[in-house]
Amino acid sequence: MQTVSGQKSLILFDQNRSDSNVYSFDGVDDIRLFIKPHYENLFVGLAEELKTKQYTSFVKLWHKLCDSECKALRDKLAAALPDKNKDGADRVTAKFRGNCGEIFAEAFFLNGLASEYVNGSTYRPVDPTNERFVDADVKSVIDGLPMGVQVKNYDSVLVKGEIFNKAAAEDMFRLRNDSLVQPEDFVAYLSSPRQIIFSFTPAEKFLIESNSKIVLFLGPDFIDRKKLHGDVSKNVPARWRMFELIAEEIKEVK
């Protein structure tokens, strides 16, 4: 997976610094893999929980483990920062949480879990150091035209109108500035939404409906309908191996 093993892996501290200006820690010579154990812990935890317990919602489990790992990371950061920079610790932790969502999203799409909308094999994360309003590109399963994906992994807040506005701006950039869509495909491109917001928290119904010609909102209900947590009533086991594979790949990052 590009988010894990790519040249600009989200596991590396450079992709977790955000705008915190954190460049060193007390007693740590190389901070490059400082956060790696927390990524591994999250996905190992998901695999173990799904393998050994029964859940009625994957999203609730996801939030529970993300919250726990974010707290552990924030405490670790606060203790290691030379000036006990709480703001820096908060910013890095928020970036970590967002990156966890992007890693999950890549696995989700690559595993064909949104196959009614996109060709999962075409999912490509963008350069995390040179992104605009999308985290990944993917192609429509209907006509092969490009779609952009924003991933939101908030702890509890709703997805705000600003995020939908950015999706609309991205849509226009692709038509008028980037030449990602050829003139002969304009009509087809405009016939259906080409921006995806993939989110672990919901959005207000009026935002989803008023932007429906531009944005396809795939929220927590959509994620839970994929039954990653299994379905006891149908004797379908949880898909724990998916997360074990991610953890194994993270472990190999050097």
Backbone torsions as a table, in degrees:
resi	resn	phi	psi	omega
1	MET	NA	136.5	-177.8
2	GLN	-64.4	-36.3	-178.9
3	THR	-66.0	-22.9	-178.1
4	VAL	-102.2	-50.6	-170.8
5	SER	-108.8	2.1	179.6
6	GLY	-67.8	169.2	-178.7
7	GLN	-59.2	-32.6	178.1
8	LYS	-113.7	53.9	-178.3
9	SER	-52.4	138.3	177.7
10	LEU	-70.4	-11.4	178.3
11	ILE	-72.0	-29.5	-175.0
12	LEU	-74.7	147.9	-173.9
13	PHE	-63.0	-30.2	178.8
14	ASP	-56.0	-31.4	-179.9
15	GLN	-92.3	8.1	177.8
16	ASN	-119.9	-7.2	-176.2
17	ARG	-66.5	-35.0	-177.4
18	SER	56.4	-136.3	179.1
19	ASP	-106.4	31.9	-174.0
20	SER	-84.1	-18.0	-175.6
21	ASN	59.4	30.5	175.3
22	VAL	-90.8	118.3	-177.4
23	TYR	-126.0	-7.2	180.0
24	SER	-154.2	159.6	176.9
25	PHE	-132.4	149.5	176.4
26	ASP	-60.7	127.0	174.3
27	GLY	74.7	10.6	-179.5
28	VAL	-119.1	116.3	-178.1
29	ASP	-77.7	-39.3	-177.3
30	ASP	-128.6	111.5	-176.1
31	ILE	-91.0	3.9	-173.6
32	ARG	-52.9	-42.9	-177.1
33	LEU	-109.7	23.1	-175.6
34	PHE	-57.3	-36.5	-174.8
35	ILE	-97.2	-9.8	-176.7
36	LYS	-49.1	-45.1	-178.1
37	PRO	-58.6	-30.2	-178.1
38	HIS	-74.7	-35.2	173.4
39	TYR	-64.3	-45.7	-179.5
40	GLU	-63.1	-42.9	179.9
41	ASN	-58.0	-42.7	-177.9
42	LEU	-60.2	-49.8	-174.2
43	PHE	-78.0	-30.3	170.8
44	VAL	-62.8	-44.1	-179.9
45	GLY	-61.1	-42.4	177.9
46	LEU	-60.9	-46.4	-179.5
47	ALA	-60.5	-45.2	-177.2
48	GLU	-67.9	-42.8	179.3
49	GLU	-62.4	-44.9	-177.8
50	LEU	-70.7	-29.3	-179.6
51	LYS	-74.4	-33.2	-168.9
52	THR	-111.5	-12.8	-176.1
53	LYS	-131.7	166.4	178.6
54	GLN	-109.1	134.4	-179.8
55	TYR	-129.6	151.4	176.6
56	THR	-100.8	-6.9	178.6
57	SER	-149.3	121.0	174.9
58	PHE	-68.3	-40.1	-175.6
59	VAL	-60.7	-39.8	178.2
60	LYS	-64.3	-40.4	176.5
61	LEU	-63.8	-43.4	179.1
62	TRP	-56.5	-49.1	-179.3
63	HIS	-62.9	-41.8	179.9
64	LYS	-58.5	-47.1	-176.9
65	LEU	-75.7	-35.7	175.4
66	CYS	-62.7	-44.9	179.0
67	ASP	-58.4	-45.2	-178.4
68	SER	-64.0	-44.7	-177.8
69	GLU	-71.8	-33.6	176.6
70	CYS	-64.9	-40.0	178.0
71	LYS	-63.5	-43.9	179.9
72	ALA	-62.6	-40.9	179.9
73	LEU	-68.7	-43.1	-179.1
74	ARG	-61.0	-42.0	178.4
75	ASP	-63.9	-41.4	179.6
76	LYS	-64.4	-42.3	179.6
77	LEU	-65.4	-47.2	-177.7
78	ALA	-59.6	-37.3	-179.5
79	ALA	-73.7	-29.4	-173.7
80	ALA	-92.7	-20.2	-178.3
81	LEU	-68.2	132.3	-176.0
82	PRO	-55.8	-37.5	-177.2
83	ASP	-106.0	16.4	-178.3
84	LYS	51.6	46.3	-174.2
85	ASN	-73.3	95.0	-178.4
86	LYS	-64.0	-40.1	-179.7
87	ASP	-63.1	-42.1	178.0
88	GLY	-62.4	-42.1	178.8
89	ALA	-62.6	-41.0	-179.9
90	ASP	-65.4	-41.7	-177.8
91	ARG	-66.9	-43.6	178.7
92	VAL	-64.8	-40.9	179.3
93	THR	-63.5	-41.1	178.3
94	ALA	-63.0	-39.0	178.3
95	LYS	-66.7	-40.8	176.2
96	PHE	-56.6	-46.8	-178.7
97	ARG	-61.8	-44.0	177.7
98	GLY	-61.2	-42.0	179.2
99	ASN	-63.9	-36.9	176.4
100	CYS	-58.3	-42.1	178.1
101	GLY	-62.6	-38.9	-179.2
102	GLU	-69.1	-37.0	176.2
103	ILE	-64.0	-46.9	177.9
104	PHE	-59.8	-44.5	-177.4
105	ALA	-59.9	-42.7	179.2
106	GLU	-59.9	-45.9	179.0
107	ALA	-63.4	-41.3	-179.1
108	PHE	-58.9	-49.9	-178.1
109	PHE	-71.6	-42.2	179.4
110	LEU	-61.6	-29.9	178.6
111	ASN	-82.9	7.2	174.7
112	GLY	74.7	23.4	-175.1
113	LEU	-82.8	-1.5	171.2
114	ALA	-126.0	35.7	-172.3
115	SER	-67.9	-15.1	175.9
116	GLU	-71.7	-14.8	-177.8
117	TYR	-118.4	-39.6	-172.3
118	VAL	-133.6	159.9	171.7
119	ASN	-86.6	102.3	-173.7
120	GLY	-58.4	-28.5	-178.5
121	SER	-68.7	-14.1	-179.4
122	THR	-93.7	0.8	-177.3
123	TYR	-64.4	123.6	-179.2
124	ARG	-135.1	112.5	174.9
125	PRO	-60.7	145.7	177.3
126	VAL	-82.6	167.8	176.2
127	ASP	-62.6	115.6	-175.6
128	PRO	-65.4	-14.4	178.4
129	THR	-97.4	-0.2	-177.4
130	ASN	-147.7	58.1	-177.4
131	GLU	-110.5	158.0	179.3
132	ARG	-110.3	-94.3	-179.0
133	PHE	-119.9	17.8	176.6
134	VAL	-133.8	154.4	175.6
135	ASP	-101.5	-18.1	-178.2
136	ALA	-159.6	159.9	172.7
137	ASP	-114.2	147.9	178.5
138	VAL	-152.8	163.0	-179.4
139	LYS	-112.6	143.1	179.3
140	SER	-61.1	137.9	176.8
141	VAL	-74.8	-17.3	-178.4
142	ILE	-79.9	-52.7	-172.6
143	ASP	-130.5	2.4	176.7
144	GLY	77.4	4.7	179.4
145	LEU	-78.8	154.6	-173.5
146	PRO	-70.5	148.0	173.6
147	MET	-134.0	146.4	176.9
148	GLY	-104.1	150.1	-178.4
149	VAL	-125.5	123.1	168.2
150	GLN	-102.8	133.7	179.6
151	VAL	-110.4	128.5	179.8
152	LYS	-124.9	120.8	-179.2
153	ASN	-123.4	57.1	177.8
154	TYR	-69.1	160.0	179.2
155	ASP	-75.2	-40.5	-179.0
156	SER	-154.0	-22.9	-173.7
157	VAL	-68.1	151.3	176.0
158	LEU	-70.2	155.2	173.9
159	VAL	-72.8	124.2	-172.4
160	LYS	-87.2	167.1	179.2
161	GLY	-59.2	-30.2	179.2
162	GLU	-56.9	-37.4	-179.1
163	ILE	-68.9	-38.9	176.0
164	PHE	-66.2	-37.8	178.3
165	ASN	-64.0	-39.7	178.1
166	LYS	-65.7	-36.8	176.9
167	ALA	-63.8	-40.6	178.1
168	ALA	-65.2	-39.9	177.8
169	ALA	-64.1	-42.0	178.0
170	GLU	-60.3	-41.0	179.4
171	ASP	-58.3	-43.8	-179.5
172	MET	-71.3	-39.5	176.4
173	PHE	-56.1	-42.0	-176.7
174	ARG	-66.5	-33.3	179.4
175	LEU	-79.1	-46.7	-167.5
176	ARG	-99.6	-19.0	-171.9
177	ASN	-121.6	-40.5	-170.2
178	ASP	-92.1	-12.9	-177.4
179	SER	57.2	33.5	176.6
180	LEU	-78.2	-19.3	179.2
181	VAL	-120.2	126.6	179.6
182	GLN	-76.5	149.2	-177.8
183	PRO	-51.8	-37.2	-178.4
184	GLU	-69.0	-13.2	-180.0
185	ASP	-103.6	1.8	-176.0
186	PHE	-56.8	-46.4	-177.0
187	VAL	-62.4	-45.4	179.1
188	ALA	-63.9	-42.2	-179.0
189	TYR	-60.0	-42.4	-176.4
190	LEU	-79.4	-4.5	-176.2
191	SER	-79.9	-13.6	-179.0
192	SER	-152.2	161.7	-179.8
193	PRO	-63.9	139.1	-178.2
194	ARG	-120.5	4.0	175.6
195	GLN	-118.8	133.8	-179.5
196	ILE	-112.9	129.9	167.2
197	ILE	-106.2	114.5	-177.7
198	PHE	-106.1	112.2	-166.8
199	SER	-137.4	144.2	175.9
200	PHE	-89.4	-3.8	172.2
201	THR	-125.7	155.3	-175.9
202	PRO	-79.3	177.4	172.9
203	ALA	-129.9	159.3	177.0
204	GLU	-60.6	141.0	-177.5
205	LYS	-56.9	-38.9	-176.7
206	PHE	-66.9	-31.2	176.9
207	LEU	-68.5	-42.7	179.4
208	ILE	-64.0	-45.1	-176.8
209	GLU	-70.9	-41.4	-176.4
210	SER	-72.9	-16.3	178.5
211	ASN	-110.8	13.4	-170.4
212	SER	-66.2	-19.9	178.4
213	LYS	-79.6	-15.0	-177.4
214	ILE	-113.4	-40.6	-170.0
215	VAL	-117.1	132.1	170.4
216	LEU	-100.5	113.6	-177.2
217	PHE	-94.4	115.0	177.4
218	LEU	-109.6	96.0	-172.8
219	GLY	-101.9	-163.2	-175.4
220	PRO	-60.8	-34.7	178.2
221	ASP	-64.6	-40.7	178.4
222	PHE	-62.5	-45.2	-180.0
223	ILE	-61.4	-45.0	-178.7
224	ASP	-66.2	-30.5	179.2
225	ARG	-65.4	-16.2	178.4
226	LYS	-80.8	-5.3	172.5
227	LYS	55.6	42.6	173.6
228	LEU	-61.5	-25.3	178.7
229	HIS	-85.5	1.7	-179.5
230	GLY	86.0	-179.8	179.5
231	ASP	-142.5	99.5	-175.8
232	VAL	-60.4	-38.3	-177.1
233	SER	-64.4	-24.8	-179.9
234	LYS	-110.5	8.9	179.2
235	ASN	58.8	37.0	178.4
236	VAL	-100.7	119.5	-177.9
237	PRO	-73.5	160.6	177.9
238	ALA	-70.4	155.8	-178.5
239	ARG	-92.0	62.1	-175.9
240	TRP	-68.3	-30.6	-176.1
241	ARG	-62.7	-31.4	178.2
242	MET	-55.8	-40.5	-177.4
243	PHE	-83.3	-29.6	174.9
244	GLU	-64.1	-39.7	178.4
245	LEU	-63.9	-39.6	177.6
246	ILE	-63.8	-45.1	179.7
247	ALA	-60.9	-40.2	179.5
248	GLU	-64.9	-38.4	178.7
249	GLU	-68.3	-41.0	177.9
250	ILE	-60.4	-41.6	-179.4
251	LYS	-57.8	-30.6	-178.2
252	GLU	-82.0	-8.8	179.7
253	VAL	-66.7	126.4	-177.0
254	LYS	-115.4	NA	NA
